[in-house]
């Protein structure tokens, strides 16, 4: 099954960046039929100097190869995500649509469509702004689509705002192994993972809409990467009806995410989930799990990797529906056995794995606990015992933690 969704436009918020740098001359009339524009833009990217602003007029422009930029201090600006469209439908060389290895980079107000691989990849660099950008696979969701839509990795000081990501076979908006991250006021739809924060230190995810993905918002730690992640706030988001079948590639981390997952925390620490509106995610509105539940624990994992989610606080969210049609035979059987054919799994599902080495008198230290201050139940699936004795154990999670501090970026007013 493939689902096509078109013309989802989120208006970019106005943010004055000042008149710095040189304006690149793009005044000539370039239409979609102008076969020279690929070479024109490639030349502009190669010749770019710090401070340049490359303006791409409204139009649909066709590319057969990846674009790349490795010069600091460059802005690439279109006329709007529904006006300036870079189409890679006929791409024959490269994988990404645009790959950037530079500092002080801004991309805004354009669309990237139908790349072979990732739509936009920013690899390394500081002070990255991605604003008013749409990345989409227009054929609908499919395993053959590129893995990541918007993909900053190993970056510092990152702002992703007013963006749209549709159809990625891994994550629509993905920020990995980065520090000081804000993802806000964006929409992710029909991806395997709508928005994913992986192995990041210091991230705020707020004001977003995640719907029709397999999983809405993911906060993951994965092993064998240079940086473990912690300190993420997920708040004031709308996370609903993320029930699309998992169409990810087998063996990838997101391939283990059950369809119908709202917010998922896996192996990550210091995560605060609050003031979200979470609804109608058919497996569970919130899932908290360890690496042991992903199948990855059977692979070679670095010795110092911590697979357990700790210091998690869930509070002041609103919940509607959810849990009525979990993905997979095991979860379906669990629901029917515990809650009846017409019942539902509780809003919060915990796999039950804890680090026994950290227990003090049989209990986790207060600062490492998983805490739920919402008036909803928590189901402990009893993973360590082969899921033999799952139980609703809400009282065991009734606690609170200190609020996490927010991320501050000088250019994110």
N, C-alpha and C positions, 0 to 999 in steps of 0.2 A: 504494500500500500504506500502511495506517495501522496503527500498533501502539499498543494501549492498555495502560498499566501503572498499576496502582492500588495504593494502600495501601503505598507505600514510605515507611516512617517511620523517621526518625533521631531518637533521643531527645536532647533538648537537655541539654547539660551545665549543672549548677547553677553559677551565678555570682552572689554576693550583691552587689547594687548599693546597699544601704543604704535606709533609709526616708526618702527626700527627697521634697518636693513634696506636693501635695494629691491625695487620692484622689477621683476623679470618681465620682459616685453612679450606679452601673449596677445597682442591686440589684433592680429590678423584673424580673419574669419575662418574658423575651423569647424567643419560639419562632420557628421558621422560618416559621411562618404569619403572624407579626406584621408586617403591611405597613407599620407605622409606624417600624420600626427604621431604615430608610434615613434618614429625616428626623431621627431621634434621634441617630444617629452623626454626620450632617452638622452638626447643631447643636453637638454636643460638640466637633467639630474646629474649628468657627468660633469658639466661645467659649473654647477652651482657653487656659490661662495657663501661663507657665513653671513647671515643676515638677509639672504635672498628670500623673496616670496614668489613662489611659482603659482600663477593663477591659471586654472583650467576652466574655460568657459562652459556654459551649459551645452549639453550635447551628449550623444552616445558614441564613445570612442572604443574601437576594437583593437585588441592587442593579441599578439601571437607568442609573446615571450614575457618573462617576469621583468618588473621594474625594480631598480635598486638605488639606494642613496646611502652614502657613507661620509657626508659632509655635515659638520655640526652647524646648528643655528639656522636651519632651513624650515620654512613653512610651505606646505603644499595646500592650496585652497581651491575648492570648487565653488559652484554657484548654488549648492544645496544637494542633499542626498537623493532628491528626486529629480534633479536637473542635470547634474554632472555625473555621468555613469561611465565607469571604466569596465568594459566587458572583456572577459577572458574566455569567452565561450569557445573560441577557436585557438586556444593556447596550445602550442606545440613544444615550447622550450621553457625550462624552469618549472618550478612548482608553485611558489607564492605568486600572488598578484603584485604586492609591493613588499620588499624586505629592506629594513632600515637598520643600519649600525651606526648610530650617531647620537650625540647629546643635543639637548635643547631643540628637539624636533616637535613640530606641530603638523597634524593632518586634520583638515576640517572640511565639512560641507561637500561631501561627494560620496559616491557609491562604488563599491568593488563587487563585481558579480562573476560567478561561475568559474572560479579558478580551479586548476587541477588539484592544488594542495591548499595551504593556508591562504586566507584572503590578505590580511595585513599582519606581518611579523616584524616586531621591533626587538632586535637581539642586542641586549646590553644598552648602555646609555643612561643618562640622567636627564631629568626634567622633560618628560614626555607628555604631550597633550594630544589626545585623540578625541575629537569633538564633532558631533553632527555627521558621523560616518555610518553608512549602512554597508554591511557585507552580507551577501545573499547568494544562495544557489537557487536559481529560479525554476529548476525542474521539480522542486519540492524536496522533502527530506529523503535521503538515500545513502546507503553505505558507501557508494562510490563518490560522494561529495568530499571536498577537502575536510581535513580534520578540524582546524581552528578558524574561526572568523576573524576576531580581533585578538591579537596574540603578542602582548609584551612579555618578554622573558628575560630574567637576570637584569632588571632595570631598577632604577632608584628614582623616587619622586614621579609618580605616574598618575595622571588624571584621565579617566575614560568617562565621558559624559555625553548625554543626548545621542547615544548611538543605537543602532538596530543590528541584530545578528539573527539570521534565519538559515536553517538547513545544514549546520555543521555536523559532521559525523562524529565529532568528539565534543568540543565546547564552542558555543557561540562567542562568548566573551570570556577569555581565559587570561589570567595574570599569574605567572609562575616564577618562583625563585626571586622575588622582587621585594623591595622595601619601600614603605611609605606609599601606599596605594589607595586611590579613591576610585570607585566605580559607582556612578550615580546617574539617575534620571534616564536610564536606558531601557531598552526592551529586547528580550531574548525569547525567541519562539521557534519551535520545531527543530531544535538542536537536541543532541543526546543530553549534554549538560548545558543548561541555559547560561548561567554565569558560574565560573569556577575560579576560586582562589586556591592556588596550590603552592605549598612550601614558601609562603610569603610571610614576612615579618612586618606587622603593622598594616592592616587593611580596613577600610571602611566601605561597606556596600550598602547603599541606601537610595531610596526614591525610585527603585527599578520595578519593572514588570517582568515577571518570568512566568510564562504560560505555554502550554502545549509542547513542552520539552519532555524528555524522559525523566530527568530530574531538574528541578527549578534552579536552586542555588546550592553549590557544593563548596565546602571548605575542607580541603584534603591535605594530608601529608603523605608523600610517597617516599620510599626508601631509595638509597643509592643515588641521591642527588646532593649537591654541595651544601645546601642550606635547608635545615628543618624550619617549618613555619609555626608561628604562634601569634597571638594578639590580633584577632579579627572581630570586628563588629558588623553584624548583619541586622539592619533596622529600617523600619518604615518602607518596606517593600510589599508589593502585591505578588503573592506566589500561589497560583491557583491552576487547577486542571492540568497538571503536568503528567499527562497520561499517555503520551506517544510511545509506541513500541520502541524498545532499545535497538537502534540500527547501527550501533558502533561496531568497530572492527573487533573480532574476537582476540582476546589477549590484552587489550588495552584496559587501563584502570576503569574507565567509565562503562565498559561492557558489563561490569558487575552490578551496575546501578539498576534496581528494579524500576520498571515503568510505574508511574504513580507516586514518585518521590518528590516531596516538596522541598524542604531544606535538609541537606545531608552533611553531617560532620563525620569525617573519617580520619582517625589517628592524629587529630590536631588538638592543640592545647590553647587555653585562654581564648575562648570563643564566647561572645555574648550575642544572643539572639533576642531582639526586643522590638515591640511596637510594629510588628509585621501583621499583615492580613493574609492568613494562610487558609486555603479552602480547596476542597474537592480533589485532593491528590489521592488516587485510589489505593495506593499501598499504605502510605502513612504521610501525615503532614510534616513530621520531623523525624529523621532517622539519625541515630548516633551509633557509630560502629568503629571497630578496630580493624587493623590490617588483616586480622585472622578471618574476618568475614568476607574478604574480597577474593580469596584464593591466592593472593600474592605472597602470603606467608610461607608457601611451599617453595618459593623461588629463593635464590641467594640474596640475602638481605644484609646490609652492613651491620656490624656487631653493635654499634651504639644507637641504632634506630629505635625510637620509642613508638610502638604500634598502638598505644592506648590513648583514647581521647580523655583529657583531664582538664579540670578548671573550666567547665562549661556551665553557662548560666542562661536559662531560658525564662523570659518574664515579659509580661504586659503585651502579649500577642493576642489576636483574636482568631478563632478557628471556626470553620464551617465545613460540615461534611468530611469526606476523606475516609480511607480505610475500608471501603465497602467492597472493593474488587482488587485485592492485592495480586501482584504479578508473580507467577510461578506456582507450581503445585504445592511446594512446602508452605509458603505463606498463606495460600488459599486454605490448605488443610488446617493450619494453625487458627485461622479466623473462624472456620466452621466449627472446629472442636471446642474453642474457647467461648465463642460469641454467637454461634448459631448461623444458619444459612443466611438469614437476613440481618445479621449483626455487622459489626465493623471493628477493625483493629483500632486501638486507642490512638490518639493524636501523636503521641511520642513513642517511638519504637527504639529500644536499646538492645544491642546484641548481647550484653552481659559480661563482656570481657573487661577485667581490671588487672592492674599490675600487682600481683600478690606480694612482690618484694617491697612495695610501698605501704602496705597495710600496717596500721598501728592498733594493736588490740582488736584485730579483725575488721577495722574500719579504715576507710581512706581518710587521710588528713583533710581538715576542713577546706584548706585552700586548693585542694586538688579534686574536690567532689564534682559530680555532675548534679546541678541544681535546677529544679523546675519550680518556679513560683507561680505558674499559671494554673488555673483551676481545671486542668485536664489530666487524664490518666497517663501513666507510663507503663509500657509493657516491657518487662525484662525477658528476653527470648531465651536466656540460659544457654548461650552459645558454648561456654566452656564445657558443659556437660552434654554436648551433642544435641542441644535444644530439647532435652528430655523433659524438663519441668518449667516451661514458660509460665510466668505469673505477672499479674498486675501488681505492681509494687510501688505505687505512687508515693506512699509515705516515706520510703527510703530516699527519695529524691527531693523531698520538701526542705529546701534550704535556699540561701542566697549568697552571692559573692560580691566582692567590691566591683563597682562599674569599671570598665576599661576606659582608658583615655582615648580620645579621638586622634585621627591623623590630621596633621596640619601641613598644607602645601602653600607656599607663598603665592602661587599663581591660581589657586582654587578658591576665589572669594565667593 
